Amino acid sequence: MDDVELGPDPAKAAVQLVVAVKRFRSRMREESGVTSAGLSASQLSIFTWLIEDGPATAATLAAADHVSHQAVTQSLAGLKADGLVSVAPDPADGRKSLISATDAGRRLYASIMASRDAWLTRAIESAVAPAERATLDTTVELLERLAAIDLGPGRDNW
């Protein structure tokens, strides 16, 4: 029986994907101004959560990012010092504090997102031929599927 090659080795593809995503993420951070603003990836993640979902506790932010409470506390310290987030007592539970993006934080976040989107649009227009746009759409769908997969025991992923 003839051997049929079913595509690249999944392990090799995994390594290539990790390298490509890391390079792409670094480039987007640079082009969007995140790096020059001095924000870490976790600080940007906190901003995204606070702006899209509203005020949150540090515990909620830690759970959303799958990091420790201490990691969120460290990220918040710099954001508070720069006046980008504020902390107020939780009206539902005075023992807790709610973190919110300040107006300055919202302006910085909006600027970063606008720069990111503008760079990415220009990059797609320059590097992806119109005939390749459907392939890009498929790639995005595949990345979304990889990001959402649950490989826990007993899961049927096909």
DSSP file (Angstrom, degrees, kcal/mol; ACC not computed):
  #  RESIDUE AA STRUCTURE BP1 BP2  ACC     N-H-->O    O-->H-N    N-H-->O    O-->H-N    TCO  KAPPA ALPHA  PHI   PSI    X-CA   Y-CA   Z-CA
    1    1 A M              0   0    0      0, 0.0     2,-0.2     0, 0.0     0, 0.0   0.000 360.0 360.0 360.0 137.2    0.0    0.0    0.0
    2    2 A D        -     0   0    0      1,-0.1     2,-0.4     0, 0.0     0, 0.0  -0.476 360.0-118.4 -74.5 141.6    1.3    3.5   -0.9
    3    3 A D        -     0   0    0     -2,-0.2     2,-0.5     2,-0.0    -1,-0.1  -0.650  25.9-152.9 -77.3 134.5    2.1    5.9    1.9
    4    4 A V        -     0   0    0     -2,-0.4     2,-0.6     2,-0.0    -1,-0.0  -0.944   9.6-136.6-110.9 124.4   -0.1    9.0    1.7
    5    5 A E        -     0   0    0     -2,-0.5    -2,-0.0     1,-0.1     0, 0.0  -0.700  14.2-167.5 -82.2 122.0    1.3   12.2    3.1
    6    6 A L        -     0   0    0     -2,-0.6    -1,-0.1     1,-0.3    -2,-0.0   0.280  52.7 -78.7 -94.0   9.9   -1.4   13.9    5.1
    7    7 A G  S    S-     0   0    0      2,-0.0    -1,-0.3     3,-0.0     0, 0.0  -0.694  78.3 -16.7 122.1-175.8    0.4   17.2    5.5
    8    8 A P  S    S-     0   0    0      0, 0.0    -2,-0.0     0, 0.0     3,-0.0  -0.181  78.8 -88.9 -62.9 153.8    3.1   18.6    7.8
    9    9 A D     >  -     0   0    0      1,-0.2     4,-2.9     2,-0.0     5,-0.2  -0.441  34.8-134.2 -58.7 126.6    4.0   16.8   10.9
   10   10 A P  H  > S+     0   0    0      0, 0.0     4,-2.3     0, 0.0    -1,-0.2   0.856 105.2  52.7 -57.1 -35.5    1.7   18.3   13.7
   11   11 A A  H  > S+     0   0    0      2,-0.2     4,-1.9     1,-0.2     5,-0.1   0.918 111.9  44.9 -66.8 -41.7    4.7   18.7   16.1
   12   12 A K  H  > S+     0   0    0      1,-0.2     4,-2.5     2,-0.2     5,-0.2   0.915 112.9  51.2 -66.5 -42.3    6.6   20.6   13.5
   13   13 A A  H  X S+     0   0    0     -4,-2.9     4,-2.6     1,-0.2    -2,-0.2   0.885 107.1  54.7 -61.1 -38.2    3.5   22.7   12.6
   14   14 A A  H  X S+     0   0    0     -4,-2.3     4,-2.4    -5,-0.2    -1,-0.2   0.922 109.5  46.1 -61.9 -44.8    3.1   23.4   16.3
   15   15 A V  H  X S+     0   0    0     -4,-1.9     4,-2.3     2,-0.2    -2,-0.2   0.927 113.5  48.9 -64.5 -44.5    6.6   24.8   16.6
   16   16 A Q  H  X S+     0   0    0     -4,-2.5     4,-2.6     1,-0.2    -2,-0.2   0.895 111.4  50.3 -62.3 -39.4    6.2   26.9   13.5
   17   17 A L  H  X S+     0   0    0     -4,-2.6     4,-2.9     2,-0.2     5,-0.3   0.918 109.2  50.9 -65.2 -43.6    2.9   28.2   14.7
   18   18 A V  H  X S+     0   0    0     -4,-2.4     4,-2.3     1,-0.2    -2,-0.2   0.930 113.2  45.5 -59.6 -46.1    4.4   29.2   18.1
   19   19 A V  H  X S+     0   0    0     -4,-2.3     4,-2.5     2,-0.2    -2,-0.2   0.931 114.8  47.2 -64.3 -46.1    7.2   31.1   16.4
   20   20 A A  H  X S+     0   0    0     -4,-2.6     4,-2.6     1,-0.2    -2,-0.2   0.910 113.3  47.7 -64.0 -42.5    5.0   32.8   13.9
   21   21 A V  H  X S+     0   0    0     -4,-2.9     4,-2.9     2,-0.2     5,-0.2   0.906 111.9  50.5 -66.3 -40.3    2.4   33.9   16.5
   22   22 A K  H  X S+     0   0    0     -4,-2.3     4,-2.4    -5,-0.3    -2,-0.2   0.934 112.9  45.4 -62.5 -45.7    5.2   35.2   18.8
   23   23 A R  H  X S+     0   0    0     -4,-2.5     4,-2.3     2,-0.2    -2,-0.2   0.917 114.9  48.4 -63.5 -42.6    6.7   37.2   16.0
   24   24 A F  H  X S+     0   0    0     -4,-2.6     4,-2.5     2,-0.2    -2,-0.2   0.918 111.8  48.8 -64.0 -44.3    3.3   38.5   14.9
   25   25 A R  H  X S+     0   0    0     -4,-2.9     4,-2.4     2,-0.2    -1,-0.2   0.913 111.7  49.2 -62.8 -43.3    2.3   39.5   18.5
   26   26 A S  H  X S+     0   0    0     -4,-2.4     4,-2.2    -5,-0.2    -1,-0.2   0.914 111.5  49.5 -62.2 -42.6    5.6   41.3   19.0
   27   27 A R  H  X S+     0   0    0     -4,-2.3     4,-2.8     1,-0.2     5,-0.2   0.913 110.9  49.1 -64.8 -42.1    5.3   43.2   15.8
   28   28 A M  H  X S+     0   0    0     -4,-2.5     4,-2.1     1,-0.2     6,-0.3   0.897 109.8  52.0 -64.4 -39.4    1.7   44.2   16.6
   29   29 A R  H  X>S+     0   0    0     -4,-2.4     6,-1.3     2,-0.2     5,-1.3   0.922 113.7  44.4 -61.3 -43.1    2.8   45.4   20.1
   30   30 A E  H ><5S+     0   0    0     -4,-2.2     3,-0.7     1,-0.2     6,-0.3   0.947 116.0  45.0 -66.2 -49.6    5.5   47.5   18.5
   31   31 A E  H 3<5S+     0   0    0     -4,-2.8    -1,-0.2     1,-0.2    -2,-0.2   0.781 111.4  53.1 -69.3 -27.8    3.4   49.0   15.7
   32   32 A S  H 3<5S-     0   0    0     -4,-2.1    84,-0.3    -5,-0.2    83,-0.3   0.645 113.3-113.5 -83.4 -14.4    0.4   49.7   18.0
   33   33 A G  T <X5S+     0   0    0     -4,-0.8     4,-1.9    -3,-0.7    -3,-0.2   0.478  81.3 123.4  95.8   2.4    2.5   51.7   20.5
   34   34 A V  H  >XS+     0   0    0     -5,-1.3     5,-2.0    -6,-0.3     4,-0.6   0.933  77.3  47.5 -61.3 -44.8    2.1   49.3   23.4
   35   35 A T  H >45S+     0   0    0     -6,-1.3     3,-1.2     1,-0.2    -1,-0.2   0.935 113.2  46.2 -63.3 -47.5    5.8   48.9   23.7
   36   36 A S  H 345S+     0   0    0     -7,-0.3    -1,-0.2     1,-0.3    -2,-0.2   0.785 108.0  58.0 -68.7 -25.3    6.5   52.6   23.6
   37   37 A A  H 3<5S-     0   0    0     -4,-1.9    -1,-0.3     2,-0.1    -2,-0.2   0.616 112.4-123.0 -76.8 -11.4    3.7   53.2   26.1
   38   38 A G  T <<5 +     0   0    0     -3,-1.2     2,-0.3    -4,-0.6    -3,-0.2   0.702  59.8 147.4  79.9  19.6    5.6   50.9   28.5
   39   39 A L      < -     0   0    0     -5,-2.0    -1,-0.3     4,-0.0     2,-0.1  -0.690  39.9-138.8 -91.6 141.3    2.7   48.5   28.9
   40   40 A S     >  -     0   0    0     -2,-0.3     4,-2.2    35,-0.1     5,-0.2  -0.441  30.1-105.1 -85.1 168.2    3.2   44.8   29.4
   41   41 A A  H  > S+     0   0    0      1,-0.2     4,-2.1     2,-0.2     5,-0.1   0.891 123.1  50.9 -60.7 -39.4    1.0   42.2   27.8
   42   42 A S  H  > S+     0   0    0      2,-0.2     4,-2.2     1,-0.2    -1,-0.2   0.869 108.0  52.0 -69.9 -34.1   -0.8   41.6   31.1
   43   43 A Q  H  > S+     0   0    0      2,-0.2     4,-2.4     1,-0.2    -1,-0.2   0.905 110.4  48.4 -66.3 -39.5   -1.5   45.3   31.5
   44   44 A L  H  X S+     0   0    0     -4,-2.2     4,-2.6     2,-0.2    -2,-0.2   0.896 110.1  52.5 -65.4 -38.6   -3.0   45.5   28.0
   45   45 A S  H  X S+     0   0    0     -4,-2.1     4,-2.4     2,-0.2    -2,-0.2   0.902 108.3  50.7 -62.6 -41.4   -5.1   42.4   28.8
   46   46 A I  H  X S+     0   0    0     -4,-2.2     4,-2.8     2,-0.2     5,-0.2   0.933 110.4  49.5 -61.0 -46.7   -6.3   44.2   32.0
   47   47 A F  H  X S+     0   0    0     -4,-2.4     4,-2.7     1,-0.2     5,-0.3   0.931 109.3  52.1 -57.2 -46.5   -7.3   47.3   30.0
   48   48 A T  H  X S+     0   0    0     -4,-2.6     4,-2.5     1,-0.2     5,-0.3   0.931 112.2  45.7 -57.7 -46.8   -9.1   45.1   27.4
   49   49 A W  H  X>S+     0   0    0     -4,-2.4     4,-3.1     1,-0.2     5,-0.5   0.951 114.4  47.3 -61.0 -50.1  -11.1   43.5   30.1
   50   50 A L  H  X5S+     0   0    0     -4,-2.8     4,-1.1     1,-0.2    -2,-0.2   0.854 117.1  42.5 -64.1 -35.7  -11.9   46.7   32.0
   51   51 A I  H  <5S+     0   0    0     -4,-2.7    -1,-0.2    -5,-0.2    -2,-0.2   0.890 122.2  37.5 -79.9 -39.2  -13.0   48.6   28.8
   52   52 A E  H  <5S+     0   0    0     -4,-2.5    -2,-0.2    -5,-0.3    -3,-0.2   0.845 133.6  22.9 -80.5 -33.2  -14.9   45.8   27.2
   53   53 A D  H  <5S-     0   0    0     -4,-3.1    -3,-0.2    -5,-0.3    -2,-0.2   0.501 103.0-127.1-115.3  -6.5  -16.5   44.3   30.4
   54   54 A G     << -     0   0    0     -4,-1.1    -1,-0.3    -5,-0.5    -2,-0.1  -0.303  58.0  -5.3  90.8-176.1  -16.5   47.2   32.9
   55   55 A P        +     0   0    0      0, 0.0     2,-0.3     0, 0.0    45,-0.2  -0.129  68.8 175.1 -54.9 146.8  -15.1   47.5   36.4
   56   56 A A  B     -A   99   0A   0     43,-1.8    43,-3.4     4,-0.0     2,-0.2  -0.971  31.0-107.6-149.9 160.3  -13.8   44.3   38.0
   57   57 A T     >  -     0   0    0     -2,-0.3     4,-2.1    41,-0.2     5,-0.2  -0.480  36.6-111.5 -82.5 162.7  -12.1   42.9   41.1
   58   58 A A  H  > S+     0   0    0     39,-0.4     4,-2.5     1,-0.2     5,-0.2   0.869 119.8  56.2 -62.0 -36.0   -8.5   41.8   40.9
   59   59 A A  H  > S+     0   0    0      2,-0.2     4,-2.3     1,-0.2    -1,-0.2   0.902 106.8  48.7 -63.7 -40.5   -9.7   38.3   41.5
   60   60 A T  H  > S+     0   0    0      2,-0.2     4,-2.4     1,-0.2    -2,-0.2   0.916 112.0  48.9 -64.2 -43.2  -11.9   38.5   38.4
   61   61 A L  H  X S+     0   0    0     -4,-2.1     4,-1.7     2,-0.2    -2,-0.2   0.894 110.9  50.5 -63.7 -40.2   -9.1   39.9   36.3
   62   62 A A  H  X>S+     0   0    0     -4,-2.5     5,-2.3     1,-0.2     4,-0.7   0.922 112.2  46.6 -64.0 -44.3   -6.7   37.1   37.5
   63   63 A A  H ><5S+     0   0    0     -4,-2.3     3,-0.6     1,-0.2    -2,-0.2   0.900 110.6  52.7 -65.1 -40.3   -9.3   34.4   36.6
   64   64 A A  H 3<5S+     0   0    0     -4,-2.4    -1,-0.2     1,-0.2    -2,-0.2   0.842 116.8  38.5 -64.6 -33.0  -10.0   36.0   33.2
   65   65 A D  H 3<5S-     0   0    0     -4,-1.7    -1,-0.2    -5,-0.2    -2,-0.2   0.440 106.9-124.1 -97.2  -1.8   -6.3   36.0   32.4
   66   66 A H  T <<5S+     0   0    0     -4,-0.7     2,-0.3    -3,-0.6    -3,-0.2   0.913  71.7 119.4  57.5  44.7   -5.5   32.6   34.0
   67   67 A V      < -     0   0    0     -5,-2.3    -1,-0.2    -6,-0.1    -2,-0.1  -0.812  68.8 -84.4-130.1 172.0   -2.8   34.2   36.2
   68   68 A S     >  -     0   0    0     -2,-0.3     4,-1.7     1,-0.1     5,-0.2  -0.342  32.9-117.0 -76.2 159.0   -2.3   34.6   39.9
   69   69 A H  H  > S+     0   0    0      1,-0.2     4,-2.5     2,-0.2     5,-0.1   0.876 117.6  56.6 -59.6 -38.3   -3.8   37.4   42.0
   70   70 A Q  H  > S+     0   0    0      1,-0.2     4,-2.3     2,-0.2    -1,-0.2   0.881 103.1  53.4 -63.1 -38.7   -0.3   38.5   42.7
   71   71 A A  H  > S+     0   0    0      1,-0.2     4,-2.0     2,-0.2    -1,-0.2   0.910 110.9  46.2 -63.4 -41.4    0.5   38.9   39.0
   72   72 A V  H  X S+     0   0    0     -4,-1.7     4,-2.8     2,-0.2    -2,-0.2   0.912 109.8  54.4 -66.6 -41.9   -2.6   41.1   38.5
   73   73 A T  H  X S+     0   0    0     -4,-2.5     4,-1.7     1,-0.2    -2,-0.2   0.903 108.8  48.8 -58.4 -42.5   -1.6   43.1   41.6
   74   74 A Q  H  X S+     0   0    0     -4,-2.3     4,-1.1     2,-0.2    -1,-0.2   0.920 112.5  47.6 -63.7 -44.1    1.8   43.8   40.1
   75   75 A S  H  X S+     0   0    0     -4,-2.0     4,-1.4     1,-0.2    -2,-0.2   0.893 111.5  51.2 -63.8 -39.6    0.4   44.8   36.8
   76   76 A L  H  X S+     0   0    0     -4,-2.8     4,-3.1     1,-0.2     5,-0.3   0.829  97.9  67.0 -68.3 -32.1   -2.2   47.1   38.5
   77   77 A A  H  X S+     0   0    0     -4,-1.7     4,-2.3     1,-0.2    -1,-0.2   0.924 105.0  42.2 -56.7 -46.8    0.5   48.9   40.6
   78   78 A G  H  X S+     0   0    0     -4,-1.1     4,-1.8     2,-0.2    -1,-0.2   0.896 114.0  51.4 -67.4 -39.9    2.0   50.5   37.5
   79   79 A L  H  <>S+     0   0    0     -4,-1.4     5,-2.8     2,-0.2     6,-0.9   0.897 112.1  46.9 -64.5 -39.9   -1.3   51.3   35.9
   80   80 A K  H ><5S+     0   0    0     -4,-3.1     3,-1.6     3,-0.2    -2,-0.2   0.929 110.1  52.6 -65.6 -45.3   -2.5   53.0   39.1
   81   81 A A  H 3<5S+     0   0    0     -4,-2.3    -1,-0.2     1,-0.3    -2,-0.2   0.842 110.5  48.5 -60.4 -33.6    0.8   54.9   39.5
   82   82 A D  T 3<5S-     0   0    0     -4,-1.8    -1,-0.3    -5,-0.1    -2,-0.2   0.423 115.0-116.6 -87.3   1.7    0.4   56.2   35.9
   83   83 A G  T < 5S+     0   0    0     -3,-1.6    22,-0.4    -4,-0.2    21,-0.3   0.750  81.0 121.7  73.1  23.6   -3.3   57.2   36.5
   84   84 A L  S   <S+     0   0    0     -5,-2.8    18,-2.1    -6,-0.2     2,-0.3   0.685  73.8  27.8 -93.9 -20.4   -4.6   54.7   34.0
   85   85 A V  E     -B  101   0A   0     -6,-0.9     2,-0.3    16,-0.3    16,-0.2  -0.957  68.2-153.9-134.7 157.1   -6.8   52.8   36.4
   86   86 A S  E     -B  100   0A   0     14,-2.8    14,-2.5    -2,-0.3     2,-0.4  -0.906   7.7-142.2-127.6 159.3   -8.6   53.7   39.6
   87   87 A V  E     +B   99   0A   0     -2,-0.3    12,-0.2    12,-0.2    10,-0.0  -0.977  23.3 167.0-125.0 134.1   -9.8   51.7   42.5
   88   88 A A  E     -B   98   0A   0     10,-2.2    10,-3.6    -2,-0.4    -2,-0.0  -0.967  43.7 -85.7-141.0 155.5  -13.0   52.2   44.5
   89   89 A P  E     -B   97   0A   0      0, 0.0     8,-0.3     0, 0.0     5,-0.1  -0.340  47.4-110.2 -60.4 142.2  -14.9   50.1   47.1
   90   90 A D  E >   -B   93   0A   0      6,-2.6     3,-0.6     3,-0.6     6,-0.2  -0.643  21.1-147.7 -72.8 120.0  -17.3   47.6   45.5
   91   91 A P  T 3  S+     0   0    0      0, 0.0     3,-0.3     0, 0.0    -1,-0.2   0.778  98.1  50.3 -63.0 -24.4  -20.8   48.9   46.3
   92   92 A A  T 3  S+     0   0    0      1,-0.3     2,-0.2     2,-0.0    -2,-0.0   0.742 128.5  16.6 -83.9 -23.9  -22.1   45.3   46.5
   93   93 A D  E X   - B   0  90A   0     -3,-0.6     3,-2.5     3,-0.1    -3,-0.6  -0.757  64.4-161.1-153.1  97.8  -19.3   44.2   49.0
   94   94 A G  E 3  S+     0   0A   0      1,-0.3    -1,-0.1    -3,-0.3    -4,-0.1   0.617  88.9  68.1 -58.8 -14.9  -17.3   46.8   50.8
   95   95 A R  E 3  S+     0   0A   0     -6,-0.1    -1,-0.3    -5,-0.1     2,-0.2   0.671  97.4  64.7 -77.4 -15.6  -14.6   44.3   51.5
   96   96 A K  E <  S-     0   0A   0     -3,-2.5    -6,-2.6    -6,-0.2     2,-0.4  -0.673  74.5-138.6-106.9 160.6  -13.7   44.2   47.8
   97   97 A S  E     - B   0  89A   0     -8,-0.3     2,-0.5    -2,-0.2   -39,-0.4  -0.938   8.4-142.9-118.7 143.1  -12.4   46.8   45.5
   98   98 A L  E     - B   0  88A   0    -10,-3.6   -10,-2.2    -2,-0.4     2,-0.4  -0.892  11.5-148.7-104.3 133.4  -13.4   47.5   41.9
   99   99 A I  E     +AB  56  87A   0    -43,-3.4   -43,-1.8    -2,-0.5     2,-0.3  -0.846  19.9 179.5-100.6 135.6  -10.8   48.5   39.4
  100  100 A S  E     - B   0  86A   0    -14,-2.5   -14,-2.8    -2,-0.4     2,-0.3  -0.956  32.3-110.1-132.9 151.3  -11.9   50.8   36.5
  101  101 A A  E     - B   0  85A   0     -2,-0.3   -16,-0.3   -16,-0.2     2,-0.1  -0.654  36.1-136.6 -75.8 135.7  -10.1   52.4   33.6
  102  102 A T     >  -     0   0    0    -18,-2.1     4,-2.6    -2,-0.3     5,-0.2  -0.323  28.7 -99.2 -81.3 173.2   -9.7   56.1   34.0
  103  103 A D  H  > S+     0   0    0      1,-0.2     4,-2.4     2,-0.2     5,-0.2   0.905 127.9  51.2 -60.1 -40.6  -10.4   58.6   31.2
  104  104 A A  H  > S+     0   0    0    -21,-0.3     4,-2.3     1,-0.2    -1,-0.2   0.901 110.2  49.5 -63.8 -39.6   -6.6   58.7   30.6
  105  105 A G  H  > S+     0   0    0    -22,-0.4     4,-2.6     2,-0.2    -2,-0.2   0.899 110.3  50.2 -64.7 -41.1   -6.5   54.9   30.4
  106  106 A R  H  X S+     0   0    0     -4,-2.6     4,-2.6     2,-0.2    -2,-0.2   0.897 110.6  49.7 -64.7 -40.2   -9.4   54.8   28.0
  107  107 A R  H  X S+     0   0    0     -4,-2.4     4,-2.2     2,-0.2    -2,-0.2   0.925 112.3  47.2 -64.9 -43.4   -7.7   57.4   25.7
  108  108 A L  H  X S+     0   0    0     -4,-2.3     4,-2.5     2,-0.2    -2,-0.2   0.935 113.2  48.6 -62.6 -45.8   -4.5   55.4   25.8
  109  109 A Y  H  X S+     0   0    0     -4,-2.6     4,-2.7     1,-0.2     5,-0.2   0.924 111.2  50.0 -60.3 -45.7   -6.3   52.2   25.1
  110  110 A A  H  X S+     0   0    0     -4,-2.6     4,-2.4     1,-0.2    -1,-0.2   0.893 111.2  49.7 -61.1 -40.1   -8.2   53.7   22.2
  111  111 A S  H  X S+     0   0    0     -4,-2.2     4,-2.4     2,-0.2    -1,-0.2   0.918 111.5  48.4 -64.5 -44.0   -5.0   55.1   20.7
  112  112 A I  H  X S+     0   0    0     -4,-2.5     4,-2.7     2,-0.2    -2,-0.2   0.930 113.4  46.8 -62.0 -46.6   -3.3   51.7   20.9
  113  113 A M  H  X S+     0   0    0     -4,-2.7     4,-2.7     2,-0.2     5,-0.2   0.892 112.3  50.0 -65.6 -39.5   -6.2   49.9   19.3
  114  114 A A  H  X S+     0   0    0     -4,-2.4     4,-2.4    -5,-0.2    -1,-0.2   0.916 112.9  46.6 -64.9 -42.6   -6.5   52.5   16.5
  115  115 A S  H  X S+     0   0    0     -4,-2.4     4,-2.6   -83,-0.3     5,-0.2   0.918 113.4  49.4 -64.8 -42.8   -2.8   52.3   15.8
  116  116 A R  H  X S+     0   0    0     -4,-2.7     4,-2.7   -84,-0.3     5,-0.2   0.945 113.2  45.7 -60.2 -48.7   -2.9   48.5   15.9
  117  117 A D  H  X S+     0   0    0     -4,-2.7     4,-2.4     1,-0.2    -1,-0.2   0.893 113.1  49.7 -64.6 -40.1   -5.9   48.3   13.5
  118  118 A A  H  X S+     0   0    0     -4,-2.4     4,-2.3    -5,-0.2    -1,-0.2   0.931 113.5  45.8 -65.1 -45.0   -4.4   50.9   11.1
  119  119 A W  H  X S+     0   0    0     -4,-2.6     4,-2.8     1,-0.2    -2,-0.2   0.938 113.7  48.6 -62.9 -45.8   -1.1   49.0   10.9
  120  120 A L  H  X S+     0   0    0     -4,-2.7     4,-2.5    -5,-0.2     5,-0.2   0.888 110.7  50.7 -64.9 -39.1   -2.7   45.6   10.5
  121  121 A T  H  X S+     0   0    0     -4,-2.4     4,-2.5    -5,-0.2    -1,-0.2   0.940 113.4  45.5 -61.7 -46.9   -5.0   46.9    7.7
  122  122 A R  H  X S+     0   0    0     -4,-2.3     4,-2.1     1,-0.2    -2,-0.2   0.897 112.4  51.7 -63.0 -39.9   -2.0   48.4    5.9
  123  123 A A  H  X S+     0   0    0     -4,-2.8     4,-3.0     2,-0.2     5,-0.4   0.915 110.9  47.0 -64.3 -43.0    0.0   45.2    6.4
  124  124 A I  H  X S+     0   0    0     -4,-2.5     4,-2.2     1,-0.2    -2,-0.2   0.930 112.4  50.0 -63.8 -44.7   -2.8   43.0    5.0
  125  125 A E  H  < S+     0   0    0     -4,-2.5    -1,-0.2    -5,-0.2    -2,-0.2   0.866 118.9  39.1 -61.1 -35.3   -3.2   45.4    2.0
  126  126 A S  H  < S+     0   0    0     -4,-2.1    -2,-0.2    -5,-0.2    -1,-0.2   0.841 127.2  28.9 -83.6 -35.7    0.5   45.3    1.4
  127  127 A A  H  < S+     0   0    0     -4,-3.0     2,-0.6    -5,-0.2    -3,-0.2   0.653 108.3  66.1-105.6 -17.6    1.4   41.6    2.1
  128  128 A V  S  < S-     0   0    0     -4,-2.2    -1,-0.1    -5,-0.4     5,-0.1  -0.912  74.9-140.2-114.7 111.7   -1.8   39.6    1.3
  129  129 A A    >>  -     0   0    0     -2,-0.6     3,-2.2     1,-0.1     4,-0.6  -0.292  27.0-111.0 -63.7 150.4   -2.8   39.6   -2.4
  130  130 A P  G >4 S+     0   0    0      0, 0.0     3,-1.1     0, 0.0     4,-0.4   0.855 120.5  57.1 -51.8 -36.3   -6.6   39.9   -3.0
  131  131 A A  G 34 S+     0   0    0      1,-0.2     4,-0.2     2,-0.1     3,-0.2   0.688 105.8  52.2 -69.1 -17.0   -6.6   36.3   -4.2
  132  132 A E  G <> S+     0   0    0     -3,-2.2     4,-2.0     1,-0.2     3,-0.3   0.486  81.4  91.7 -95.3  -5.1   -5.1   35.2   -0.8
  133  133 A R  H <X S+     0   0    0     -3,-1.1     4,-2.3    -4,-0.6    -1,-0.2   0.858  83.8  53.6 -63.0 -35.7   -7.7   37.0    1.3
  134  134 A A  H  > S+     0   0    0     -4,-0.4     4,-2.2    -3,-0.2    -1,-0.3   0.879 107.6  52.0 -65.1 -35.9   -9.9   33.9    1.5
  135  135 A T  H  > S+     0   0    0     -3,-0.3     4,-2.4    -4,-0.2    -2,-0.2   0.895 108.2  51.2 -65.2 -39.8   -6.9   31.9    2.7
  136  136 A L  H  X S+     0   0    0     -4,-2.0     4,-2.5     2,-0.2    -2,-0.2   0.917 108.5  51.5 -62.5 -43.1   -6.4   34.5    5.4
  137  137 A D  H  X S+     0   0    0     -4,-2.3     4,-2.2     1,-0.2    -2,-0.2   0.917 111.0  48.1 -58.4 -43.8  -10.1   34.2    6.4
  138  138 A T  H  X S+     0   0    0     -4,-2.2     4,-2.4     2,-0.2    -1,-0.2   0.894 109.8  52.7 -64.4 -39.9   -9.6   30.4    6.7
  139  139 A T  H  X S+     0   0    0     -4,-2.4     4,-2.5     2,-0.2    -2,-0.2   0.915 108.3  50.0 -62.2 -43.6   -6.4   30.9    8.7
  140  140 A V  H  X S+     0   0    0     -4,-2.5     4,-2.5     1,-0.2    -1,-0.2   0.920 110.2  50.8 -61.5 -43.5   -8.3   33.1   11.2
  141  141 A E  H  X S+     0   0    0     -4,-2.2     4,-2.2     1,-0.2    -2,-0.2   0.910 110.7  49.1 -60.4 -42.3  -11.0   30.5   11.5
  142  142 A L  H  X S+     0   0    0     -4,-2.4     4,-2.6     2,-0.2    -2,-0.2   0.909 110.6  49.8 -64.7 -42.1   -8.5   27.8   12.2
  143  143 A L  H  X S+     0   0    0     -4,-2.5     4,-2.4     2,-0.2    -2,-0.2   0.903 110.5  50.4 -63.3 -40.8   -6.7   30.0   14.9
  144  144 A E  H  X S+     0   0    0     -4,-2.5     4,-1.5     2,-0.2    -1,-0.2   0.906 110.7  49.8 -62.4 -41.2  -10.1   30.6   16.5
  145  145 A R  H  X S+     0   0    0     -4,-2.2     4,-1.0     1,-0.2    -2,-0.2   0.916 111.2  48.5 -64.9 -42.8  -10.8   26.9   16.5
  146  146 A L  H  < S+     0   0    0     -4,-2.6     3,-0.5     1,-0.2    -2,-0.2   0.899 111.0  51.2 -62.7 -40.1   -7.4   26.2   18.1
  147  147 A A  H  < S+     0   0    0     -4,-2.4    -1,-0.2     1,-0.2    -2,-0.2   0.799 114.6  43.5 -67.1 -28.1   -7.9   28.8   20.7
  148  148 A A  H  < S+     0   0    0     -4,-1.5    -1,-0.2    -5,-0.2    -2,-0.2   0.570  84.2 118.8 -95.2  -9.9  -11.3   27.4   21.7
  149  149 A I     <  -     0   0    0     -4,-1.0     2,-0.6    -3,-0.5     8,-0.0  -0.291  48.5-154.8 -67.3 140.1  -10.5   23.7   21.7
  150  150 A D        -     0   0    0      1,-0.1    -1,-0.1     2,-0.1    -2,-0.0  -0.952  11.3-178.0-113.6 110.0  -11.0   21.8   25.0
  151  151 A L        +     0   0    0     -2,-0.6     3,-0.1     3,-0.0    -1,-0.1   0.099  34.7 137.0 -96.0  21.8   -8.8   18.7   25.1
  152  152 A G    >   -     0   0    0      1,-0.2     3,-1.5     2,-0.1    -2,-0.1  -0.164  67.8 -71.8 -63.2 163.3  -10.0   17.6   28.4
  153  153 A P  T 3  S+     0   0    0      0, 0.0    -1,-0.2     0, 0.0     3,-0.1  -0.250 118.2  17.3 -58.0 140.6  -10.7   13.9   29.0
  154  154 A G  T 3  S+     0   0    0      1,-0.2     2,-0.4    -3,-0.1    -2,-0.1   0.589  88.9 139.5  77.7  10.4  -13.8   12.6   27.3
  155  155 A R    <   -     0   0    0     -3,-1.5     2,-0.8    -4,-0.1    -1,-0.2  -0.740  45.9-147.9 -91.8 133.6  -14.1   15.5   24.8
  156  156 A D        +     0   0    0     -2,-0.4    -6,-0.0     1,-0.1    -5,-0.0  -0.881  20.1 177.5 -97.9 106.7  -15.1   14.7   21.2
  157  157 A N              0   0    0     -2,-0.8    -1,-0.1     1,-0.2    -6,-0.0   0.386 360.0 360.0 -95.9   3.3  -13.2   17.4   19.3
  158  158 A W              0   0    0      0, 0.0    -1,-0.2     0, 0.0    -2,-0.0   0.427 360.0 360.0-106.4 360.0  -14.2   16.4   15.8
